[in-house]
Amino acid sequence: QVQLVQSGGGSVQAGGSLSLSCTAPGFTLHSCGVDWYRQAAGKQSEWVSGINSDDTPTYGDSAEGRFAISRDKDKDVVYLQMSDLKPEDTAMYFCKASGLWCRIPENNWGQGTQVTVSS
């Protein structure tokens, strides 16, 4: 499995903000779509947001209006900026790269980043 590298996350009070980043050491995210997923304890994995190779963002219902996904092509990093966080956003967040022209092997995942939101 190819390991993408995530950073960011942490703990914050409700209403606060956190940012996550995703990189692909040894590879490039250029020409890749990147998706963020999350899994809360005892719950199924949930798709949160994605950015395609043309940098078009999409959001799940839970993220719409509060989260922003973006790509820095120079740094080859994808970010997930999370605002107005709620306790229900508490989860482990994972990034994954994909796409027809993506040169990262399909079996890739970030190592996971914990986001904890307290009320």
KOLGU-4560 file (N, C-alpha, C; in nm, 3 decimals, padded with zeros to 5 digits):
<recs>
<n_xx: 00.085 n_yy: -00.120 n_zz: 00.000 ca_xx: 00.000 ca_yy: 00.000 ca_zz: 00.000 c_xx: 00.088 c_yy: 00.124 c_zz: 00.000 mol: A seq: 1 type: GLN>
<n_xx: 00.051 n_yy: 00.221 n_zz: -00.081 ca_xx: 00.123 ca_yy: 00.348 ca_zz: -00.086 c_xx: 00.067 c_yy: 00.440 c_zz: 00.022 mol: A seq: 2 type: VAL>
<n_xx: 00.155 n_yy: 00.494 n_zz: 00.101 ca_xx: 00.112 ca_yy: 00.580 ca_zz: 00.212 c_xx: 00.121 c_yy: 00.726 c_zz: 00.173 mol: A seq: 3 type: GLN>
<n_xx: 00.007 n_yy: 00.790 n_zz: 00.169 ca_xx: 00.008 ca_yy: 00.935 ca_zz: 00.157 c_xx: 00.034 c_yy: 00.990 c_zz: 00.298 mol: A seq: 4 type: LEU>
<n_xx: 00.085 n_yy: 01.111 n_zz: 00.302 ca_xx: 00.119 ca_yy: 01.170 ca_zz: 00.431 c_xx: 00.026 c_yy: 01.286 c_zz: 00.462 mol: A seq: 5 type: VAL>
<n_xx: -00.037 n_yy: 01.279 n_zz: 00.576 ca_xx: -00.129 ca_yy: 01.381 ca_zz: 00.621 c_xx: -00.068 c_yy: 01.458 c_zz: 00.736 mol: A seq: 6 type: GLN>
<n_xx: -00.112 n_yy: 01.581 n_zz: 00.749 ca_xx: -00.076 ca_yy: 01.660 ca_zz: 00.866 c_xx: -00.194 c_yy: 01.749 c_zz: 00.901 mol: A seq: 7 type: SER>
<n_xx: -00.185 n_yy: 01.808 n_zz: 01.020 ca_xx: -00.293 ca_yy: 01.893 ca_zz: 01.067 c_xx: -00.382 c_yy: 01.817 c_zz: 01.162 mol: A seq: 8 type: GLY>
<n_xx: -00.505 n_yy: 01.864 n_zz: 01.173 ca_xx: -00.598 ca_yy: 01.802 ca_zz: 01.265 c_xx: -00.570 c_yy: 01.845 c_zz: 01.408 mol: A seq: 9 type: GLY>
<n_xx: -00.628 n_yy: 01.772 n_zz: 01.499 ca_xx: -00.611 ca_yy: 01.803 ca_zz: 01.641 c_xx: -00.744 c_yy: 01.819 c_zz: 01.710 mol: A seq: 10 type: GLY>
<n_xx: -00.741 n_yy: 01.896 n_zz: 01.816 ca_xx: -00.861 ca_yy: 01.915 ca_zz: 01.897 c_xx: -00.900 c_yy: 02.062 c_zz: 01.896 mol: A seq: 11 type: SER>
<n_xx: -01.031 n_yy: 02.085 n_zz: 01.893 ca_xx: -01.081 ca_yy: 02.222 ca_zz: 01.890 c_xx: -01.220 c_yy: 02.223 c_zz: 01.950 mol: A seq: 12 type: VAL>
<n_xx: -01.261 n_yy: 02.338 n_zz: 01.996 ca_xx: -01.398 ca_yy: 02.351 ca_zz: 02.047 c_xx: -01.494 c_yy: 02.374 c_zz: 01.931 mol: A seq: 13 type: GLN>
<n_xx: -01.617 n_yy: 02.344 n_zz: 01.955 ca_xx: -01.721 ca_yy: 02.364 ca_zz: 01.854 c_xx: -01.717 c_yy: 02.509 c_zz: 01.804 mol: A seq: 14 type: ALA>
<n_xx: -01.731 n_yy: 02.521 n_zz: 01.673 ca_xx: -01.722 ca_yy: 02.653 ca_zz: 01.611 c_xx: -01.583 c_yy: 02.690 c_zz: 01.563 mol: A seq: 15 type: GLY>
<n_xx: -01.486 n_yy: 02.611 n_zz: 01.603 ca_xx: -01.349 ca_yy: 02.640 ca_zz: 01.565 c_xx: -01.314 c_yy: 02.586 c_zz: 01.427 mol: A seq: 16 type: GLY>
<n_xx: -01.187 n_yy: 02.602 n_zz: 01.393 ca_xx: -01.140 ca_yy: 02.564 ca_zz: 01.260 c_xx: -01.014 c_yy: 02.479 c_zz: 01.271 mol: A seq: 17 type: SER>
<n_xx: -01.000 n_yy: 02.391 n_zz: 01.175 ca_xx: -00.879 ca_yy: 02.311 ca_zz: 01.162 c_xx: -00.851 c_yy: 02.291 c_zz: 01.015 mol: A seq: 18 type: LEU>
<n_xx: -00.726 n_yy: 02.262 n_zz: 00.986 ca_xx: -00.687 ca_yy: 02.237 ca_zz: 00.847 c_xx: -00.611 c_yy: 02.106 c_zz: 00.838 mol: A seq: 19 type: SER>
<n_xx: -00.639 n_yy: 02.031 n_zz: 00.734 ca_xx: -00.567 ca_yy: 01.907 ca_zz: 00.707 c_xx: -00.493 c_yy: 01.921 c_zz: 00.575 mol: A seq: 20 type: LEU>
<n_xx: -00.382 n_yy: 01.854 n_zz: 00.563 ca_xx: -00.309 ca_yy: 01.853 ca_zz: 00.437 c_xx: -00.275 c_yy: 01.711 c_zz: 00.398 mol: A seq: 21 type: SER>
<n_xx: -00.253 n_yy: 01.691 n_zz: 00.270 ca_xx: -00.225 ca_yy: 01.557 ca_zz: 00.216 c_xx: -00.119 c_yy: 01.569 c_zz: 00.108 mol: A seq: 22 type: CYS>
<n_xx: -00.013 n_yy: 01.495 n_zz: 00.122 ca_xx: 00.094 ca_yy: 01.492 ca_zz: 00.022 c_xx: 00.124 c_yy: 01.347 c_zz: -00.016 mol: A seq: 23 type: THR>
<n_xx: 00.202 n_yy: 01.331 n_zz: -00.121 ca_xx: 00.234 ca_yy: 01.197 ca_zz: -00.170 c_xx: 00.385 c_yy: 01.185 c_zz: -00.192 mol: A seq: 24 type: ALA>
<n_xx: 00.459 n_yy: 01.166 n_zz: -00.086 ca_xx: 00.604 ca_yy: 01.154 ca_zz: -00.099 c_xx: 00.645 c_yy: 01.045 c_zz: -00.197 mol: A seq: 25 type: PRO>
<n_xx: 00.735 n_yy: 01.080 n_zz: -00.287 ca_xx: 00.779 ca_yy: 00.984 ca_zz: -00.388 c_xx: 00.690 c_yy: 00.981 c_zz: -00.511 mol: A seq: 26 type: GLY>
<n_xx: 00.579 n_yy: 01.051 n_zz: -00.504 ca_xx: 00.486 ca_yy: 01.059 ca_zz: -00.616 c_xx: 00.444 c_yy: 01.203 c_zz: -00.632 mol: A seq: 27 type: PHE>
<n_xx: 00.353 n_yy: 01.227 n_zz: -00.721 ca_xx: 00.296 ca_yy: 01.359 ca_zz: -00.737 c_xx: 00.145 c_yy: 01.349 c_zz: -00.739 mol: A seq: 28 type: THR>
<n_xx: 00.082 n_yy: 01.450 n_zz: -00.680 ca_xx: -00.064 ca_yy: 01.456 ca_zz: -00.682 c_xx: -00.116 c_yy: 01.523 c_zz: -00.810 mol: A seq: 29 type: LEU>
<n_xx: -00.024 n_yy: 01.570 n_zz: -00.890 ca_xx: -00.065 ca_yy: 01.629 ca_zz: -01.018 c_xx: -00.142 c_yy: 01.524 c_zz: -01.098 mol: A seq: 30 type: HIS>
<n_xx: -00.246 n_yy: 01.565 n_zz: -01.161 ca_xx: -00.331 ca_yy: 01.477 ca_zz: -01.242 c_xx: -00.411 c_yy: 01.378 c_zz: -01.159 mol: A seq: 31 type: SER>
<n_xx: -00.409 n_yy: 01.394 n_zz: -01.028 ca_xx: -00.487 ca_yy: 01.306 ca_zz: -00.941 c_xx: -00.607 c_yy: 01.381 c_zz: -00.885 mol: A seq: 32 type: CYS>
<n_xx: -00.716 n_yy: 01.310 n_zz: -00.870 ca_xx: -00.820 ca_yy: 01.358 ca_zz: -00.783 c_xx: -00.784 c_yy: 01.316 c_zz: -00.642 mol: A seq: 33 type: GLY>
<n_xx: -00.823 n_yy: 01.394 n_zz: -00.546 ca_xx: -00.796 ca_yy: 01.361 ca_zz: -00.407 c_xx: -00.926 c_yy: 01.373 c_zz: -00.329 mol: A seq: 34 type: VAL>
<n_xx: -00.956 n_yy: 01.270 n_zz: -00.253 ca_xx: -01.076 ca_yy: 01.268 ca_zz: -00.171 c_xx: -01.039 c_yy: 01.259 c_zz: -00.025 mol: A seq: 35 type: ASP>
<n_xx: -01.124 n_yy: 01.317 n_zz: 00.055 ca_xx: -01.114 ca_yy: 01.305 ca_zz: 00.201 c_xx: -01.232 c_yy: 01.223 c_zz: 00.250 mol: A seq: 36 type: TRP>
<n_xx: -01.200 n_yy: 01.129 n_zz: 00.336 ca_xx: -01.299 ca_yy: 01.045 ca_zz: 00.401 c_xx: -01.281 c_yy: 01.060 c_zz: 00.552 mol: A seq: 37 type: TYR>
<n_xx: -01.382 n_yy: 01.023 n_zz: 00.625 ca_xx: -01.368 ca_yy: 01.021 ca_zz: 00.769 c_xx: -01.442 c_yy: 00.902 c_zz: 00.826 mol: A seq: 38 type: ARG>
<n_xx: -01.394 n_yy: 00.860 n_zz: 00.939 ca_xx: -01.458 ca_yy: 00.749 ca_zz: 01.009 c_xx: -01.463 c_yy: 00.780 c_zz: 01.156 mol: A seq: 39 type: GLN>
<n_xx: -01.582 n_yy: 00.793 n_zz: 01.206 ca_xx: -01.601 ca_yy: 00.813 ca_zz: 01.349 c_xx: -01.605 c_yy: 00.678 c_zz: 01.418 mol: A seq: 40 type: ALA>
<n_xx: -01.575 n_yy: 00.679 n_zz: 01.543 ca_xx: -01.572 ca_yy: 00.556 ca_zz: 01.621 c_xx: -01.707 c_yy: 00.485 c_zz: 01.614 mol: A seq: 41 type: ALA>
<n_xx: -01.703 n_yy: 00.360 n_zz: 01.574 ca_xx: -01.824 ca_yy: 00.281 ca_zz: 01.569 c_xx: -01.915 c_yy: 00.309 c_zz: 01.450 mol: A seq: 42 type: GLY>
<n_xx: -01.866 n_yy: 00.391 n_zz: 01.358 ca_xx: -01.949 ca_yy: 00.425 ca_zz: 01.243 c_xx: -01.877 c_yy: 00.389 c_zz: 01.112 mol: A seq: 43 type: LYS>
<n_xx: -01.954 n_yy: 00.385 n_zz: 01.006 ca_xx: -01.896 ca_yy: 00.355 ca_zz: 00.876 c_xx: -01.822 c_yy: 00.476 c_zz: 00.821 mol: A seq: 44 type: GLN>
<n_xx: -01.731 n_yy: 00.447 n_zz: 00.731 ca_xx: -01.657 ca_yy: 00.555 ca_zz: 00.666 c_xx: -01.751 c_yy: 00.642 c_zz: 00.584 mol: A seq: 45 type: SER>
<n_xx: -01.721 n_yy: 00.770 n_zz: 00.584 ca_xx: -01.805 ca_yy: 00.868 ca_zz: 00.515 c_xx: -01.718 c_yy: 00.951 c_zz: 00.421 mol: A seq: 46 type: GLU>
<n_xx: -01.759 n_yy: 00.967 n_zz: 00.299 ca_xx: -01.689 ca_yy: 01.057 ca_zz: 00.207 c_xx: -01.720 c_yy: 01.201 c_zz: 00.248 mol: A seq: 47 type: TRP>
<n_xx: -01.618 n_yy: 01.283 n_zz: 00.255 ca_xx: -01.634 ca_yy: 01.420 ca_zz: 00.302 c_xx: -01.626 c_yy: 01.521 c_zz: 00.187 mol: A seq: 48 type: VAL>
<n_xx: -01.521 n_yy: 01.509 n_zz: 00.109 ca_xx: -01.498 ca_yy: 01.609 ca_zz: 00.005 c_xx: -01.397 c_yy: 01.555 c_zz: -00.094 mol: A seq: 49 type: SER>
<n_xx: -01.397 n_yy: 01.612 n_zz: -00.214 ca_xx: -01.301 ca_yy: 01.571 ca_zz: -00.315 c_xx: -01.266 c_yy: 01.686 c_zz: -00.407 mol: A seq: 50 type: GLY>
<n_xx: -01.150 n_yy: 01.675 n_zz: -00.467 ca_xx: -01.110 ca_yy: 01.771 ca_zz: -00.569 c_xx: -01.058 c_yy: 01.691 c_zz: -00.687 mol: A seq: 51 type: ILE>
<n_xx: -01.109 n_yy: 01.721 n_zz: -00.804 ca_xx: -01.066 ca_yy: 01.640 ca_zz: -00.918 c_xx: -00.940 c_yy: 01.698 c_zz: -00.981 mol: A seq: 52 type: ASN>
<n_xx: -00.895 n_yy: 01.634 n_zz: -01.085 ca_xx: -00.769 ca_yy: 01.674 ca_zz: -01.146 c_xx: -00.777 c_yy: 01.812 c_zz: -01.210 mol: A seq: 53 type: SER>
<n_xx: -00.899 n_yy: 01.859 n_zz: -01.235 ca_xx: -00.918 ca_yy: 01.994 ca_zz: -01.287 c_xx: -00.942 c_yy: 02.094 c_zz: -01.175 mol: A seq: 54 type: ASP>
<n_xx: -00.925 n_yy: 02.049 n_zz: -01.051 ca_xx: -00.940 ca_yy: 02.133 ca_zz: -00.931 c_xx: -01.084 c_yy: 02.174 c_zz: -00.906 mol: A seq: 55 type: ASP>
<n_xx: -01.178 n_yy: 02.094 n_zz: -00.953 ca_xx: -01.317 ca_yy: 02.118 ca_zz: -00.921 c_xx: -01.349 c_yy: 02.052 c_zz: -00.788 mol: A seq: 56 type: THR>
<n_xx: -01.396 n_yy: 02.129 n_zz: -00.690 ca_xx: -01.425 ca_yy: 02.072 ca_zz: -00.559 c_xx: -01.568 c_yy: 02.017 c_zz: -00.551 mol: A seq: 57 type: PRO>
<n_xx: -01.584 n_yy: 01.916 n_zz: -00.471 ca_xx: -01.717 ca_yy: 01.864 ca_zz: -00.440 c_xx: -01.721 c_yy: 01.834 c_zz: -00.291 mol: A seq: 58 type: THR>
<n_xx: -01.841 n_yy: 01.840 n_zz: -00.234 ca_xx: -01.857 ca_yy: 01.825 ca_zz: -00.090 c_xx: -01.975 c_yy: 01.735 c_zz: -00.058 mol: A seq: 59 type: TYR>
<n_xx: -01.958 n_yy: 01.660 n_zz: 00.047 ca_xx: -02.069 ca_yy: 01.585 ca_zz: 00.101 c_xx: -02.160 c_yy: 01.680 c_zz: 00.178 mol: A seq: 60 type: GLY>
<n_xx: -02.278 n_yy: 01.631 n_zz: 00.210 ca_xx: -02.375 ca_yy: 01.716 ca_zz: 00.279 c_xx: -02.320 c_yy: 01.770 c_zz: 00.410 mol: A seq: 61 type: ASP>
<n_xx: -02.243 n_yy: 01.689 n_zz: 00.478 ca_xx: -02.193 ca_yy: 01.732 ca_zz: 00.609 c_xx: -02.087 c_yy: 01.842 c_zz: 00.598 mol: A seq: 62 type: SER>
<n_xx: -02.023 n_yy: 01.851 n_zz: 00.483 ca_xx: -01.914 ca_yy: 01.946 ca_zz: 00.466 c_xx: -01.956 c_yy: 02.072 c_zz: 00.391 mol: A seq: 63 type: ALA>
<n_xx: -02.063 n_yy: 02.063 n_zz: 00.318 ca_xx: -02.106 ca_yy: 02.173 ca_zz: 00.233 c_xx: -02.124 c_yy: 02.301 c_zz: 00.315 mol: A seq: 64 type: GLU>
<n_xx: -02.059 n_yy: 02.407 n_zz: 00.270 ca_xx: -02.072 ca_yy: 02.536 ca_zz: 00.335 c_xx: -01.979 c_yy: 02.558 c_zz: 00.453 mol: A seq: 65 type: GLY>
<n_xx: -01.913 n_yy: 02.452 n_zz: 00.499 ca_xx: -01.825 ca_yy: 02.467 ca_zz: 00.616 c_xx: -01.681 c_yy: 02.428 c_zz: 00.584 mol: A seq: 66 type: ARG>
<n_xx: -01.664 n_yy: 02.337 n_zz: 00.492 ca_xx: -01.530 ca_yy: 02.289 ca_zz: 00.458 c_xx: -01.491 c_yy: 02.341 c_zz: 00.319 mol: A seq: 67 type: PHE>
<n_xx: -01.362 n_yy: 02.355 n_zz: 00.299 ca_xx: -01.312 ca_yy: 02.398 ca_zz: 00.169 c_xx: -01.190 c_yy: 02.313 c_zz: 00.133 mol: A seq: 68 type: ALA>
<n_xx: -01.198 n_yy: 02.250 n_zz: 00.018 ca_xx: -01.085 ca_yy: 02.169 ca_zz: -00.030 c_xx: -01.011 c_yy: 02.250 c_zz: -00.137 mol: A seq: 69 type: ILE>
<n_xx: -00.881 n_yy: 02.241 n_zz: -00.135 ca_xx: -00.802 ca_yy: 02.316 ca_zz: -00.231 c_xx: -00.672 c_yy: 02.243 c_zz: -00.260 mol: A seq: 70 type: SER>
<n_xx: -00.606 n_yy: 02.288 n_zz: -00.364 ca_xx: -00.480 ca_yy: 02.226 ca_zz: -00.406 c_xx: -00.376 c_yy: 02.336 c_zz: -00.429 mol: A seq: 71 type: ARG>
<n_xx: -00.259 n_yy: 02.314 n_zz: -00.377 ca_xx: -00.145 ca_yy: 02.401 ca_zz: -00.406 c_xx: -00.054 c_yy: 02.323 c_zz: -00.501 mol: A seq: 72 type: ASP>
<n_xx: -00.058 n_yy: 02.361 n_zz: -00.625 ca_xx: 00.016 ca_yy: 02.285 ca_zz: -00.725 c_xx: 00.167 c_yy: 02.300 c_zz: -00.708 mol: A seq: 73 type: LYS>
<n_xx: 00.209 n_yy: 02.417 n_zz: -00.664 ca_xx: 00.352 ca_yy: 02.438 ca_zz: -00.645 c_xx: 00.407 c_yy: 02.349 c_zz: -00.534 mol: A seq: 74 type: ASP>
<n_xx: 00.331 n_yy: 02.338 n_zz: -00.426 ca_xx: 00.374 ca_yy: 02.256 ca_zz: -00.313 c_xx: 00.330 c_yy: 02.110 c_zz: -00.328 mol: A seq: 75 type: LYS>
<n_xx: 00.244 n_yy: 02.085 n_zz: -00.427 ca_xx: 00.191 ca_yy: 01.950 ca_zz: -00.450 c_xx: 00.120 c_yy: 01.898 c_zz: -00.325 mol: A seq: 76 type: ASP>
<n_xx: 00.032 n_yy: 01.978 n_zz: -00.274 ca_xx: -00.040 ca_yy: 01.947 ca_zz: -00.151 c_xx: -00.189 c_yy: 01.973 c_zz: -00.172 mol: A seq: 77 type: VAL>
<n_xx: -00.270 n_yy: 01.891 n_zz: -00.114 ca_xx: -00.415 ca_yy: 01.915 ca_zz: -00.110 c_xx: -00.454 c_yy: 01.943 c_zz: 00.034 mol: A seq: 78 type: VAL>
<n_xx: -00.535 n_yy: 02.044 n_zz: 00.050 ca_xx: -00.578 ca_yy: 02.087 ca_zz: 00.183 c_xx: -00.728 c_yy: 02.066 c_zz: 00.201 mol: A seq: 79 type: TYR>
<n_xx: -00.764 n_yy: 02.045 n_zz: 00.326 ca_xx: -00.904 ca_yy: 02.049 ca_zz: 00.364 c_xx: -00.915 c_yy: 02.146 c_zz: 00.480 mol: A seq: 80 type: LEU>
<n_xx: -00.971 n_yy: 02.260 n_zz: 00.452 ca_xx: -00.991 ca_yy: 02.361 ca_zz: 00.555 c_xx: -01.131 c_yy: 02.342 c_zz: 00.612 mol: A seq: 81 type: GLN>
<n_xx: -01.136 n_yy: 02.321 n_zz: 00.742 ca_xx: -01.264 ca_yy: 02.293 ca_zz: 00.809 c_xx: -01.297 c_yy: 02.406 c_zz: 00.903 mol: A seq: 82 type: MET>
<n_xx: -01.415 n_yy: 02.461 n_zz: 00.887 ca_xx: -01.460 ca_yy: 02.572 ca_zz: 00.970 c_xx: -01.592 c_yy: 02.537 c_zz: 01.036 mol: A seq: 83 type: SER>
<n_xx: -01.627 n_yy: 02.616 n_zz: 01.137 ca_xx: -01.753 ca_yy: 02.594 ca_zz: 01.209 c_xx: -01.768 c_yy: 02.447 c_zz: 01.246 mol: A seq: 84 type: ASP>
<n_xx: -01.664 n_yy: 02.393 n_zz: 01.303 ca_xx: -01.664 ca_yy: 02.251 ca_zz: 01.335 c_xx: -01.765 c_yy: 02.218 c_zz: 01.443 mol: A seq: 85 type: LEU>
<n_xx: -01.821 n_yy: 02.099 n_zz: 01.432 ca_xx: -01.923 ca_yy: 02.052 ca_zz: 01.524 c_xx: -01.875 c_yy: 01.922 c_zz: 01.589 mol: A seq: 86 type: LYS>
<n_xx: -01.926 n_yy: 01.889 n_zz: 01.704 ca_xx: -01.885 ca_yy: 01.764 ca_zz: 01.769 c_xx: -01.903 c_yy: 01.643 c_zz: 01.677 mol: A seq: 87 type: PRO>
<n_xx: -02.002 n_yy: 01.647 n_zz: 01.591 ca_xx: -02.024 ca_yy: 01.534 ca_zz: 01.501 c_xx: -01.919 c_yy: 01.524 c_zz: 01.390 mol: A seq: 88 type: GLU>
<n_xx: -01.832 n_yy: 01.623 n_zz: 01.380 ca_xx: -01.720 ca_yy: 01.614 ca_zz: 01.285 c_xx: -01.604 c_yy: 01.534 c_zz: 01.344 mol: A seq: 89 type: ASP>
<n_xx: -01.615 n_yy: 01.501 n_zz: 01.470 ca_xx: -01.510 ca_yy: 01.421 ca_zz: 01.534 c_xx: -01.495 c_yy: 01.288 c_zz: 01.465 mol: A seq: 90 type: THR>
<n_xx: -01.375 n_yy: 01.260 n_zz: 01.417 ca_xx: -01.350 ca_yy: 01.138 ca_zz: 01.342 c_xx: -01.202 c_yy: 01.132 c_zz: 01.305 mol: A seq: 91 type: ALA>
<n_xx: -01.163 n_yy: 01.016 n_zz: 01.251 ca_xx: -01.033 ca_yy: 01.004 ca_zz: 01.188 c_xx: -01.053 c_yy: 01.037 c_zz: 01.040 mol: A seq: 92 type: MET>
<n_xx: -00.972 n_yy: 01.125 n_zz: 00.990 ca_xx: -00.983 ca_yy: 01.169 ca_zz: 00.852 c_xx: -00.870 c_yy: 01.108 c_zz: 00.769 mol: A seq: 93 type: TYR>
<n_xx: -00.905 n_yy: 01.067 n_zz: 00.647 ca_xx: -00.810 ca_yy: 01.002 ca_zz: 00.558 c_xx: -00.817 c_yy: 01.066 c_zz: 00.420 mol: A seq: 94 type: PHE>
<n_xx: -00.704 n_yy: 01.077 n_zz: 00.353 ca_xx: -00.704 ca_yy: 01.122 ca_zz: 00.214 c_xx: -00.668 c_yy: 01.006 c_zz: 00.123 mol: A seq: 95 type: CYS>
<n_xx: -00.714 n_yy: 01.016 n_zz: 00.000 ca_xx: -00.688 ca_yy: 00.912 ca_zz: -00.098 c_xx: -00.681 c_yy: 00.976 c_zz: -00.236 mol: A seq: 96 type: LYS>
<n_xx: -00.584 n_yy: 00.935 n_zz: -00.315 ca_xx: -00.567 ca_yy: 00.986 ca_zz: -00.450 c_xx: -00.620 c_yy: 00.886 c_zz: -00.551 mol: A seq: 97 type: ALA>
<n_xx: -00.674 n_yy: 00.938 n_zz: -00.659 ca_xx: -00.727 ca_yy: 00.849 ca_zz: -00.763 c_xx: -00.739 c_yy: 00.926 c_zz: -00.893 mol: A seq: 98 type: SER>
<n_xx: -00.776 n_yy: 00.857 n_zz: -00.997 ca_xx: -00.799 ca_yy: 00.921 ca_zz: -01.124 c_xx: -00.732 c_yy: 00.849 c_zz: -01.238 mol: A seq: 99 type: GLY>
<n_xx: -00.789 n_yy: 00.864 n_zz: -01.353 ca_xx: -00.741 ca_yy: 00.793 ca_zz: -01.472 c_xx: -00.595 c_yy: 00.825 c_zz: -01.500 mol: A seq: 100 type: LEU>
<n_xx: -00.556 n_yy: 00.950 n_zz: -01.481 ca_xx: -00.420 ca_yy: 00.991 ca_zz: -01.514 c_xx: -00.331 c_yy: 01.002 c_zz: -01.390 mol: A seq: 101 type: TRP>
<n_xx: -00.384 n_yy: 00.962 n_zz: -01.278 ca_xx: -00.307 ca_yy: 00.967 ca_zz: -01.155 c_xx: -00.198 c_yy: 00.860 c_zz: -01.158 mol: A seq: 102 type: CYS>
<n_xx: -00.076 n_yy: 00.897 n_zz: -01.122 ca_xx: 00.036 ca_yy: 00.803 ca_zz: -01.127 c_xx: 00.062 c_yy: 00.736 c_zz: -00.993 mol: A seq: 103 type: ARG>
<n_xx: -00.025 n_yy: 00.762 n_zz: -00.899 ca_xx: -00.011 ca_yy: 00.696 ca_zz: -00.769 c_xx: -00.091 c_yy: 00.566 c_zz: -00.774 mol: A seq: 104 type: ILE>
<n_xx: -00.029 n_yy: 00.457 n_zz: -00.732 ca_xx: -00.102 ca_yy: 00.330 ca_zz: -00.733 c_xx: -00.234 c_yy: 00.340 c_zz: -00.659 mol: A seq: 105 type: PRO>
<n_xx: -00.333 n_yy: 00.266 n_zz: -00.705 ca_xx: -00.468 ca_yy: 00.275 ca_zz: -00.652 c_xx: -00.474 c_yy: 00.246 c_zz: -00.502 mol: A seq: 106 type: GLU>
<n_xx: -00.390 n_yy: 00.154 n_zz: -00.457 ca_xx: -00.396 ca_yy: 00.115 ca_zz: -00.315 c_xx: -00.319 c_yy: 00.215 c_zz: -00.228 mol: A seq: 107 type: ASN>
<n_xx: -00.367 n_yy: 00.337 n_zz: -00.230 ca_xx: -00.304 ca_yy: 00.441 ca_zz: -00.149 c_xx: -00.403 c_yy: 00.497 c_zz: -00.049 mol: A seq: 108 type: ASN>
<n_xx: -00.354 n_yy: 00.537 n_zz: 00.064 ca_xx: -00.433 ca_yy: 00.603 ca_zz: 00.167 c_xx: -00.339 c_yy: 00.687 c_zz: 00.252 mol: A seq: 109 type: TRP>
<n_xx: -00.391 n_yy: 00.795 n_zz: 00.305 ca_xx: -00.317 ca_yy: 00.867 ca_zz: 00.408 c_xx: -00.318 c_yy: 00.788 c_zz: 00.536 mol: A seq: 110 type: GLY>
<n_xx: -00.230 n_yy: 00.824 n_zz: 00.626 ca_xx: -00.217 ca_yy: 00.747 ca_zz: 00.750 c_xx: -00.330 c_yy: 00.776 c_zz: 00.849 mol: A seq: 111 type: GLN>
<n_xx: -00.407 n_yy: 00.878 n_zz: 00.822 ca_xx: -00.515 ca_yy: 00.913 ca_zz: 00.911 c_xx: -00.477 c_yy: 01.025 c_zz: 01.005 mol: A seq: 112 type: GLY>
<n_xx: -00.569 n_yy: 01.116 n_zz: 01.028 ca_xx: -00.548 ca_yy: 01.229 ca_zz: 01.118 c_xx: -00.672 c_yy: 01.245 c_zz: 01.205 mol: A seq: 113 type: THR>
<n_xx: -00.652 n_yy: 01.249 n_zz: 01.332 ca_xx: -00.765 ca_yy: 01.260 ca_zz: 01.424 c_xx: -00.811 c_yy: 01.406 c_zz: 01.434 mol: A seq: 114 type: GLN>
<n_xx: -00.939 n_yy: 01.425 n_zz: 01.423 ca_xx: -01.003 ca_yy: 01.554 ca_zz: 01.448 c_xx: -01.103 c_yy: 01.534 c_zz: 01.561 mol: A seq: 115 type: VAL>
<n_xx: -01.088 n_yy: 01.611 n_zz: 01.665 ca_xx: -01.176 ca_yy: 01.600 ca_zz: 01.781 c_xx: -01.236 c_yy: 01.737 c_zz: 01.809 mol: A seq: 116 type: THR>
<n_xx: -01.367 n_yy: 01.741 n_zz: 01.810 ca_xx: -01.439 ca_yy: 01.866 ca_zz: 01.834 c_xx: -01.521 c_yy: 01.852 c_zz: 01.962 mol: A seq: 117 type: VAL>
<n_xx: -01.493 n_yy: 01.936 n_zz: 02.057 ca_xx: -01.564 ca_yy: 01.931 ca_zz: 02.185 c_xx: -01.672 c_yy: 02.038 c_zz: 02.189 mol: A seq: 118 type: SER>
<n_xx: -01.777 n_yy: 02.005 n_zz: 02.261 ca_xx: -01.891 ca_yy: 02.099 ca_zz: 02.270 c_xx: -01.872 c_yy: 02.198 c_zz: 02.382 mol: A seq: 119 type: SER>
</recs>
